[in-house]
């Protein structure tokens, strides 16, 4: 039996909130597409009180940001980037170009080609999420992207030096101090001062996520990564304190961030709910986490692992923290998740900041059909084909001609027939006479 001890906002209420966001974003995008830099500057002034002479940082400004950090801070950034770079390089090495003779005289292959220009959005208005620079800029560079534009909003009225340093050390070719919808719109649509990119990546608030959704098609995107989600799957092998910490640690992201406890122990569930209330009295970010927990937090009690698995796959959460006696049961059987964090020694914050996997992950049940950002997202796997013998061209041509005839594609059929005539020693084959009929007549 599945019991909900706590539920979040009704889906219909969430849908109303989303509709308001869509309408706001539509207006901003249309304005920026029409008016370019002037519209971008207007929204930057309105939303961030930010009106620099140029949104793009100069080399001198980047250098000053790096020099403002301590050696220890820079070393910590470099350590995190080393872990992320290493795993991205391993992933890139797993993606090989192929070329094979699939049929006598027929060569097929594919090449993994990097996207030419990528725009990376790094959230930073409330929290300076420098880790997002590692995850997007660095991963794009490992993939071989020639031009990477990185942008983050101002933090308390100026560029955040740690974010700028992370962007720079990750390999960004252009660094902007620009946030929100206006940032992703400027990169995707292009303005007088910002050349358009081919792809947008990176997490953001609901407005940034909606802007990416509306811009998809004009540019590529990594995935729909909206407000962060976390699911803690736990049994009595762990205690309420660690469950509460892992739930609130993600709820502090923002007031619309869902945190869900899924357990087969009602005792643990109730103790965790009480522990959350205790921790909210001492957590410095409780003003945000409390709203997220009140509006979007859930506590679900099941009888069995099998029920827990079914609920977890239905939720398709972005982050799934598994703290059970047998975490491998969920590793081996779950199919819908952004990333798994197995055992109490591991946690979502490690993945968010430093462990090496990418923290840009699918939300809003997108884990049903996609994984998160990784080096392969920046690569286009493009096929090519080559026929190297007359015999192969004529043989494939005969099949193609007959198949085209079944579909009534005259032009396709003639593309095949002209090669059958030239390379198959059938010079008298009439124009668009399907090879099948010609052979039948000959026999």
Steps between C-alpha positions, in 0.01 A plus 500: 500500500623852415424774754568872468578657837565834328418630153617803306309749290225366279601445137229739380645782712845432360355514148354846568838622624668361188251677271588837654870430448443406134319825427769713662781323314323528164486877535867534596618280212295691245635832627863385489460348153365833374714748691826316572748660736268777616241247619766285665630803688147600605429162658843487661427836661149398606577155640861528618564876529799431273600746228872469415664660199543148360348173614812319376796496736838609369818297552605753763172459690530121487859516623396727787226256603744209508755698701236594757468137613735332744734222392289256701179604324662462159640160597153383607354610165781323317444181702131493410575571136759223493238246613242621249751524214629150568155339486402706193818387323420138583151549358638668186742211444206259505348675197693390196464576131419189297547392140412151382430311177146380577445332161752428224595837356286703745678714761302655785625709786431771749696791642452669837514871419496768772237774490662823374379743767344439841352741754536391863271648764638502854246593770636749749253765602413350840773238538826525301486154339855485367467121471266556206794648310697178541205290388422694183803695379759237582293213361440690176872562466582133557253423220694737273255789467696787334304792651353488848319805639442495876267735683389555858297777660669756722526402864424782743570759235816370335649199323560220748877435494473128573250446217715702260809303606320168454382605153849612406681191631240278331591656165223748418575704187262783595378590848184708547353645817134469411220300656151367456290473187689791346826303518380184327302706247804710410714191448237308304365781284811715473517877541715779362772419754449127567536249219239223506587148613374166372413343834400605853595301809487539875246507782295796610182612671155443353532804272833390356369146452191633323712724279708201394181306426365779278834546323542128430492449126670828421790362701570168661478458875645250740173410672215655692672564831270696725488536879703227660335184638618244750362163604636325808432125505571371849431220744586455867866436417537880527365760741276803475780753537680400181171472309398851608840645410486351150145624442558855622839517330319505168190690613722803562548537123172685468139524620373271222753218547328169586654275767342159550560228758409148387529232767366168617516615864224719640716547811786644292253714302351664808836545667635664183207740483565602860873532434435725199302737720787505752762566233292778348544693825880504457560478123630837371313448170176401673313797355516328160507135608196539725282622211626226269431232762157639586383536138685222320626255763350152515530198727393164359489171693493165322489143624765347275805576286291414197247771584782746566649417161169555322448838669859607431471420130170687483655808663801485261688739727809699408708390801438169674683440828478129591571414863374146548639164605519403131561809285598278207138388475412850383811534283413177321126557470426873477458639150387861553747728678740781424780375724526244779696555820550164662551450872527744791865581422391661172270796464353739245725787605806297397351462155399864488845632583798275460479123456530506120161415352296778345242679713278631218228236509144446374209632706120494470505128417726551198710216645246269336666570164839665552805502720688808612758725340818322396769531240286321241237776511750733331568258216300436185529141384483543123500216252664471159497236227714405203461231231832392355412248226276507191348168600395627844343817356299301249387244755389759754342694214278210401366466855455876529314519170251233597446647847451849354242362258301355792491849652423673165815713527589551135800724557649267760455211262684680222788583734541125534432413134758736356766321702369158403531608135849642540659260748290184453542457127131563427522798263159430346306524824225761430464813710313410819440144398524320833773243488258238630277544192794512262632174636154341481470608135844363423408166645 
